Amino acid sequence: MQYSTARVEREISASGIEFDKGSVYDRLCKLTDVRKAKGKQYSLETLLMIILMAKLCGEDTPVEIADWAKHRQDELIEMLHLSRPKIPHHNTYRRILAYKVYVEEIERLVGEYNQQGEHGQVYALDGKAVRGMRKKDKASGEYLLSVYDVEQGKVMSQVEVGRKENEITKAPKALKMVEIAKKVVTGDAIHTQRGLSSQILEGQGHYVFPVKENQPQLYKNIRSLFAPEYPKPGFGKIATDFQTARTVNKGHGRIETRTITTSEMLNLYATWPGLMQVYRLERQFEWRRNGRCIRTSCEVEYGITSLSRKQACPLQVLKIRRCHWGIETGLHYRRDVTFREDAMRMTIGNLGKVMASINNLVLALIRQAKFHNAAQARRWFAGHIPQAFVLLTTPFSQL
């Protein structure tokens, strides 16, 4: 990983750390510290810097973070200009994350920082259950709804929704925090709502949404449009404007064929805001072993988009729809598997929500450092701690 020698304006913190304006450390220094001055041994930004550096180096729980810092005590004391020769106890990190940091400030910090730099074309909107936050009296954990830049691998905004059903009312808030002009917003069928579609259009963006039974009339109309025709003898088939594209992918012992058909025939009849095309997407799966087919399956999805045919041909609509799953592989999977988010017990205070935001920030920092494999990046930073420190004190434009 290489860094540019060109620098923006440099500043020195109260503890003597030199940093760039606009960096993560610069933003940490501006967070509200709700602790009383009496008995405070470490500044809030110092504690959060240790947490972020430990996360970059592969540690996740407060105990792991404390042990990591203890074994690198001399290096951290010199790097962070610590006045005390003693490293914080793991209960200090847990207490800070659970009770001494405002969730809204952390979420805003992560969102504003990630909205710097380059942006991709497709923003995926999806919620995730943080199972580590589940308490004994609850069936599931809290849900957090994210707007994710699929191409750049950054969470642009994140809001708490409580239960999954609340995604409908919270999605407008999550999108309001992001500049969506000239972007394409994708989501699950739960996000196929008139109000959200209108909001995206008012923001000069576009949408690609699947349609299911939660929008019964629209679903019925699209399904009827693409239904096979069986004309009576002596009568010809109704002329259509259907356009089709197909892709085939092989890997992991299976062949996946995706066939999408689009149409503009409902534009004059449907009252959906900004509707320009509807589509039928069929996914056929064939599992093979030793050259023989052992199992097949088929899935059909219907959907809508505000992109016209001049803006997106069938193949482009198919690619955009596939991009949506980037939030599962690029964000949710990494938080669950690489960062072990669901395996951790984070039921006290705001620990789970704050840790989820920190995980979003660390994933963006890893992409900022030009890594595409999060686990590999964490192993690399574990052997290059000074580079992790530089990453946190350098803004996007300097990497």
C-alpha positions in Angstrom: 0.0 0.0 0.0 1.4 3.4 -1.0 0.5 6.8 0.1 0.7 10.1 -1.8 3.4 12.6 -0.7 1.1 15.5 -1.4 -0.5 16.7 1.8 -3.4 18.9 2.8 -3.3 21.1 5.8 -1.7 19.3 8.8 -2.8 19.9 12.4 -1.5 18.7 15.8 -4.0 17.4 18.5 -3.9 18.3 22.2 -2.1 15.0 22.8 0.6 15.8 20.2 -0.6 13.6 17.3 -0.1 15.1 13.8 -3.0 14.5 11.4 -4.7 15.7 8.3 -7.9 17.6 8.3 -10.8 15.5 7.1 -9.2 12.2 8.3 -10.9 9.7 10.6 -8.8 11.0 13.6 -9.9 14.6 12.8 -13.5 13.5 13.0 -13.0 11.5 16.2 -11.6 14.6 17.9 -15.0 16.3 17.3 -17.1 13.7 18.9 -19.0 14.6 22.1 -17.3 13.1 25.2 -20.1 12.7 27.8 -17.7 11.6 30.6 -16.9 13.9 33.5 -13.4 15.3 33.7 -12.7 13.7 37.1 -11.3 10.2 36.8 -10.9 10.4 33.0 -7.5 8.9 32.1 -7.7 8.6 28.3 -9.2 10.9 25.7 -12.2 9.6 23.7 -10.3 9.9 20.4 -7.4 7.9 21.9 -9.6 5.0 23.0 -11.4 4.9 19.6 -8.1 5.0 17.7 -7.0 1.9 19.6 -10.3 0.2 18.9 -10.1 1.1 15.1 -6.4 0.0 14.8 -7.2 -3.3 16.6 -10.1 -3.9 14.3 -8.0 -3.2 11.3 -5.5 -5.7 12.6 -8.1 -8.5 13.1 -9.4 -8.1 16.6 -13.1 -7.8 17.3 -14.3 -8.2 20.9 -13.4 -5.8 23.7 -11.2 -8.5 25.4 -9.3 -9.2 22.1 -8.8 -5.4 21.6 -7.5 -5.0 25.1 -5.1 -8.0 24.7 -3.9 -6.7 21.3 -3.1 -3.3 22.8 -1.4 -4.7 25.9 1.0 -6.8 23.7 1.8 -3.6 21.7 2.0 -1.3 24.6 5.3 0.4 23.9 4.5 1.0 20.2 1.0 2.4 21.0 2.4 4.7 23.7 4.8 6.2 21.3 2.4 6.4 18.4 -0.5 7.9 20.3 1.6 10.0 22.7 0.0 8.4 25.7 0.9 10.1 29.0 0.2 7.0 31.0 2.4 3.8 30.6 -0.7 1.6 31.2 -3.0 0.4 28.4 -6.8 0.6 29.1 -8.7 -2.5 30.5 -11.2 -4.3 28.3 -14.1 -3.0 30.4 -13.0 0.5 29.5 -13.6 -0.2 25.8 -16.9 -1.9 26.5 -18.1 0.9 28.7 -17.1 3.6 26.1 -18.8 1.9 23.2 -22.0 1.0 25.2 -22.6 4.2 27.1 -20.2 7.0 26.4 -20.6 7.5 22.6 -23.7 8.9 20.9 -24.9 6.4 18.3 -26.2 9.2 16.0 -22.8 10.9 16.1 -20.9 7.7 15.1 -23.4 6.9 12.3 -23.1 10.5 11.0 -19.3 10.3 11.2 -19.1 7.1 9.2 -21.7 8.3 6.6 -20.0 11.7 6.1 -16.5 10.1 5.9 -17.6 7.4 3.4 -19.4 9.9 1.2 -16.0 11.4 0.4 -14.0 10.1 -2.6 -15.3 8.3 -5.6 -18.8 6.8 -5.9 -20.3 4.0 -7.8 -23.5 4.0 -9.9 -25.6 1.5 -7.8 -26.7 2.1 -4.2 -28.2 -1.0 -2.6 -30.8 -0.5 0.2 -31.1 -3.4 2.6 -31.5 -4.2 6.3 -29.5 -6.6 8.5 -30.4 -8.2 11.8 -27.6 -7.8 14.4 -28.2 -11.1 16.2 -25.5 -10.3 18.7 -27.9 -7.7 20.1 -30.7 -10.2 20.7 -31.8 -10.3 24.3 -33.5 -13.3 26.1 -37.0 -11.8 25.9 -36.8 -11.1 22.2 -37.1 -13.5 19.2 -34.5 -11.6 17.1 -31.9 -8.9 17.3 -32.2 -5.3 16.2 -32.4 -4.4 12.5 -30.1 -1.8 10.9 -30.9 -0.4 7.5 -28.0 0.6 5.2 -27.5 2.4 1.9 -24.5 0.7 0.4 -22.3 1.8 -2.5 -21.8 -1.6 -4.2 -18.9 -0.6 -6.4 -16.9 1.3 -3.8 -17.8 -1.0 -0.9 -18.9 1.8 1.4 -21.9 2.3 3.7 -23.2 5.7 2.8 -25.8 5.8 5.6 -27.2 3.6 8.3 -30.3 3.9 10.5 -31.9 1.8 13.2 -35.2 0.3 12.3 -36.0 -2.0 15.3 -38.0 -4.7 13.5 -37.7 -5.6 9.8 -41.2 -4.3 9.1 -40.1 -0.8 10.0 -37.8 -0.7 7.0 -40.7 0.7 5.0 -40.9 3.9 7.2 -37.1 4.2 7.8 -35.9 3.8 4.2 -36.8 7.4 3.3 -34.7 8.7 6.2 -31.7 6.5 5.2 -31.9 7.8 1.6 -32.3 11.4 2.7 -28.9 11.3 4.2 -27.3 10.4 0.8 -26.8 12.3 -2.5 -28.6 10.0 -5.0 -28.6 12.2 -8.1 -27.7 10.1 -11.2 -27.5 7.0 -9.0 -29.6 3.8 -9.3 -31.2 2.6 -6.0 -32.0 -1.1 -5.7 -33.8 -2.9 -2.9 -35.9 -5.9 -1.8 -39.6 -6.1 -2.5 -40.4 -4.6 0.9 -38.9 -1.3 -0.5 -41.1 -1.3 -3.5 -43.2 1.6 -2.3 -44.7 4.6 -4.1 -43.5 7.1 -1.6 -39.9 5.8 -1.8 -40.0 5.7 -5.6 -41.2 9.3 -5.7 -38.4 10.4 -3.2 -35.8 8.8 -5.5 -37.1 10.6 -8.5 -37.3 13.9 -6.7 -33.6 13.4 -5.8 -32.9 12.9 -9.6 -32.0 9.3 -9.1 -33.5 6.1 -10.5 -34.8 2.8 -9.0 -34.8 -0.9 -9.9 -37.2 -2.8 -7.5 -38.6 -6.3 -7.6 -42.4 -6.6 -7.3 -44.2 -9.2 -5.2 -47.6 -9.7 -3.6 -47.1 -6.7 -1.3 -48.1 -4.7 -4.4 -51.0 -6.9 -5.6 -52.3 -5.0 -8.5 -48.9 -4.1 -10.0 -47.7 -7.7 -9.5 -50.8 -9.0 -11.2 -50.4 -6.7 -14.2 -46.7 -7.5 -14.7 -47.3 -11.2 -14.4 -50.2 -11.1 -16.8 -48.2 -9.2 -19.3 -45.4 -11.8 -19.5 -47.8 -14.8 -19.2 -47.6 -17.3 -22.2 -50.2 -16.6 -24.8 -52.6 -19.3 -26.1 -54.5 -17.6 -29.0 -57.7 -19.1 -30.3 -57.6 -20.7 -33.8 -57.8 -18.0 -36.5 -56.5 -15.2 -34.2 -52.9 -14.1 -34.1 -50.8 -13.3 -31.1 -50.8 -9.8 -29.7 -47.9 -7.7 -30.8 -45.4 -7.0 -28.0 -42.3 -4.9 -27.5 -40.4 -7.5 -25.5 -36.6 -7.4 -25.5 -34.6 -10.2 -24.0 -31.0 -10.7 -22.7 -29.4 -13.8 -21.3 -26.2 -14.5 -19.2 -24.7 -17.8 -18.2 -22.3 -18.3 -15.2 -20.4 -21.4 -14.2 -18.8 -22.0 -10.8 -19.0 -23.9 -7.5 -20.4 -27.0 -9.3 -23.4 -25.3 -10.9 -24.5 -23.5 -14.0 -26.7 -20.4 -13.6 -28.6 -19.1 -16.5 -30.4 -15.7 -16.1 -32.9 -14.6 -18.7 -34.5 -11.1 -18.5 -37.3 -9.8 -20.6 -38.3 -6.1 -20.5 -41.3 -4.2 -21.7 -42.7 -0.6 -21.9 -46.3 -1.7 -22.5 -47.5 -0.9 -19.0 -46.2 2.6 -19.0 -49.4 4.2 -20.2 -51.6 2.2 -17.8 -49.7 1.9 -14.6 -49.9 4.8 -12.1 -46.6 3.9 -10.4 -44.3 7.0 -10.1 -41.7 7.3 -12.9 -42.3 3.8 -14.3 -40.5 3.3 -17.6 -40.0 -0.5 -17.8 -41.2 -3.7 -16.2 -39.2 -6.9 -16.4 -39.4 -10.7 -15.9 -36.2 -12.3 -14.6 -35.9 -16.1 -14.7 -33.0 -17.8 -13.0 -32.3 -21.4 -13.9 -29.9 -23.4 -11.8 -28.3 -26.7 -12.8 -26.0 -28.6 -10.3 -23.6 -31.0 -11.9 -21.3 -33.7 -10.6 -18.9 -35.8 -12.7 -20.4 -34.3 -15.9 -24.0 -35.3 -15.0 -26.9 -33.0 -13.9 -28.0 -34.1 -10.4 -30.5 -31.3 -9.6 -32.2 -28.3 -11.2 -34.3 -25.4 -9.9 -35.9 -22.2 -11.3 -36.8 -18.9 -9.8 -38.9 -16.1 -11.4 -38.8 -12.4 -10.3 -40.9 -9.6 -11.6 -39.8 -6.0 -11.2 -40.0 -2.3 -12.2 -37.5 0.4 -13.1 -37.5 4.2 -13.8 -34.8 3.7 -16.4 -35.9 4.0 -20.0 -34.6 1.7 -22.7 -32.3 4.4 -23.9 -30.8 4.6 -20.4 -30.7 0.8 -19.7 -31.1 -2.1 -22.2 -32.2 -5.5 -20.8 -28.6 -6.6 -20.2 -27.9 -3.4 -18.2 -31.1 -3.9 -16.1 -30.0 -7.4 -15.4 -26.5 -6.3 -14.3 -28.0 -3.6 -12.0 -30.3 -6.1 -10.4 -27.4 -8.5 -9.8 -25.4 -5.6 -8.3 -27.9 -5.5 -5.5 -26.6 -8.7 -4.0 -23.2 -7.0 -3.5 -24.6 -5.7 -0.2 -24.9 -9.3 1.0 -21.5 -10.4 -0.1 -19.6 -7.2 0.4 -21.2 -6.0 3.7 -23.4 -8.4 5.5 -21.3 -11.5 4.9 -18.1 -9.7 5.9 -19.6 -8.3 9.1 -21.0 -11.7 10.0 -18.1 -13.9 9.1 -14.9 -11.7 8.9 -15.9 -9.5 11.9 -18.0 -12.1 13.7 -20.7 -9.5 14.4 -23.5 -12.0 15.0 -21.4 -14.3 17.2 -20.5 -11.5 19.6 -22.7 -10.7 22.7 -23.5 -7.0 22.4 -26.6 -6.6 24.6 -25.5 -3.8 26.9 -26.3 -0.2 26.1 -25.5 0.8 22.6 -22.6 -1.5 22.2 -24.1 -3.4 19.2 -25.2 -0.4 17.2 -21.9 1.5 17.7 -19.8 -1.6 16.9 -21.9 -2.1 13.7 -21.0 1.5 12.6 -17.3 0.9 13.4 -17.4 -2.3 11.3 -18.8 -0.2 8.4 -16.0 2.3 8.8 -13.3 -0.4 9.0 -14.6 -2.0 5.8 -14.5 1.3 4.0 -11.0 2.0 5.3 -9.9 -1.4 3.9 -11.2 -0.5 0.5 -9.6 2.9 0.8 -6.3 1.1 1.3 -7.0 -0.7 -2.1 -7.7 -4.1 -0.6 -10.7 -6.2 -1.9 -10.3 -9.1 0.5 -11.1 -7.9 4.1 -9.6 -10.9 5.9 -6.3 -10.6 3.9 -6.2 -6.8 4.6 -6.5 -7.4 8.4 -3.7 -9.9 8.3 -1.6 -7.4 6.4 -2.3 -4.6 8.9 -1.5 -6.9 11.8 2.1 -6.9 10.5 2.1 -3.2 9.5 0.6 -1.3 12.5 2.2 2.1 11.5 0.3 1.9 8.2 -3.0 1.4 10.0 -2.2 4.5 12.0 -1.4 6.5 8.8 -4.7 5.3 7.3 -6.6 6.7 10.2 -4.9 10.1 10.1 -5.0 10.6 6.3 -8.2 11.5 4.3 -9.5 9.8 1.2 -7.9 12.3 -1.2 -4.4 11.5 0.0 -4.4 7.8 -0.6 
